[in-house]
């Protein structure tokens, strides 16, 4: 019969705290895997590690099985946003993956405590400390998807591409469709955030545009 001792309980508590620290940031940003999910992942990885050690299992097999299991969780987190065509959830899936690794560090015990602690600090820095830098990069180079529907003219879409250039934006045309007297175009547009705002304001006041998504 497998018995858990006080040290194991302490490990589980440390694991829960570690998962909570990472999960708080994801929860704050309303991600699909937030506080509770990260705690469960971290505690689960620690628990599987503890059980496997007590059963005398091969440590490499423990790691491989946990990584495989987290792969299924990560697959459920990552998805494509149909409105923008962008892949989302990658950061959250990566956070779940590294949270499982931190749980394993706690489960294996004192030999990996220091490694796990340093790794946790790096994860916290990546999730919390790099947010201002990420926001600054976003202001300098923001990518948006635009969809414009307007009355059909031979140069309608070219006209709006020239407008993007006028506002200092790089536009790559994607799908375009024509229905009766209307033509629809979709672009992936890159450039400074303030330039996007100027372009959006102009398009919203354009009487020739029937529909505008951004």
Secondary structure in CASP SS format (residue, H / E / C, confidence):
PFRMAT SS
TARGET T0000
AUTHOR 0000-0000-0000
METHOD secondary structure of the structure
MODEL  1
X C 1.00
X C 1.00
X C 1.00
X C 1.00
X C 1.00
X H 1.00
X H 1.00
X H 1.00
X H 1.00
X H 1.00
X H 1.00
X H 1.00
X H 1.00
X H 1.00
X H 1.00
X H 1.00
X H 1.00
X H 1.00
X H 1.00
X H 1.00
X H 1.00
X H 1.00
X H 1.00
X H 1.00
X H 1.00
X H 1.00
X H 1.00
X H 1.00
X C 1.00
X C 1.00
X C 1.00
X C 1.00
X C 1.00
X C 1.00
X H 1.00
X H 1.00
X H 1.00
X H 1.00
X H 1.00
X H 1.00
X H 1.00
X H 1.00
X H 1.00
X H 1.00
X H 1.00
X H 1.00
X H 1.00
X H 1.00
X H 1.00
X H 1.00
X H 1.00
X H 1.00
X H 1.00
X H 1.00
X C 1.00
X C 1.00
X C 1.00
X C 1.00
X H 1.00
X H 1.00
X H 1.00
X H 1.00
X H 1.00
X H 1.00
X H 1.00
X H 1.00
X H 1.00
X H 1.00
X H 1.00
X H 1.00
X H 1.00
X H 1.00
X H 1.00
X H 1.00
X H 1.00
X H 1.00
X H 1.00
X C 1.00
X E 1.00
X E 1.00
X C 1.00
X C 1.00
X C 1.00
X C 1.00
X C 1.00
X C 1.00
X E 1.00
X E 1.00
X C 1.00
X H 1.00
X H 1.00
X H 1.00
X H 1.00
X H 1.00
X H 1.00
X H 1.00
X H 1.00
X H 1.00
X H 1.00
X H 1.00
X H 1.00
X H 1.00
X H 1.00
X H 1.00
X H 1.00
X H 1.00
X H 1.00
X H 1.00
X C 1.00
X H 1.00
X H 1.00
X H 1.00
X H 1.00
X H 1.00
X H 1.00
X H 1.00
X H 1.00
X H 1.00
X H 1.00
X H 1.00
X H 1.00
X H 1.00
X H 1.00
X H 1.00
X H 1.00
X H 1.00
X H 1.00
X H 1.00
X H 1.00
X C 1.00
X H 1.00
X H 1.00
X H 1.00
X H 1.00
X H 1.00
X H 1.00
X H 1.00
X H 1.00
X H 1.00
X H 1.00
X C 1.00
X E 1.00
X E 1.00
X E 1.00
X E 1.00
X E 1.00
X E 1.00
X E 1.00
X E 1.00
X E 1.00
X E 1.00
X C 1.00
X C 1.00
X C 1.00
X C 1.00
X H 1.00
X H 1.00
X H 1.00
X H 1.00
X H 1.00
X H 1.00
X H 1.00
X H 1.00
X H 1.00
X H 1.00
X H 1.00
X C 1.00
X C 1.00
X C 1.00
X E 1.00
X E 1.00
X E 1.00
X E 1.00
X E 1.00
X E 1.00
X E 1.00
X E 1.00
X E 1.00
X E 1.00
X C 1.00
X C 1.00
X E 1.00
X E 1.00
X E 1.00
X E 1.00
X E 1.00
X E 1.00
X E 1.00
X E 1.00
X E 1.00
X E 1.00
X C 1.00
X H 1.00
X H 1.00
X H 1.00
X H 1.00
X H 1.00
X H 1.00
X H 1.00
X H 1.00
X H 1.00
X H 1.00
X H 1.00
X H 1.00
X C 1.00
X C 1.00
X C 1.00
X C 1.00
X E 1.00
X E 1.00
X E 1.00
X E 1.00
X E 1.00
X C 1.00
END
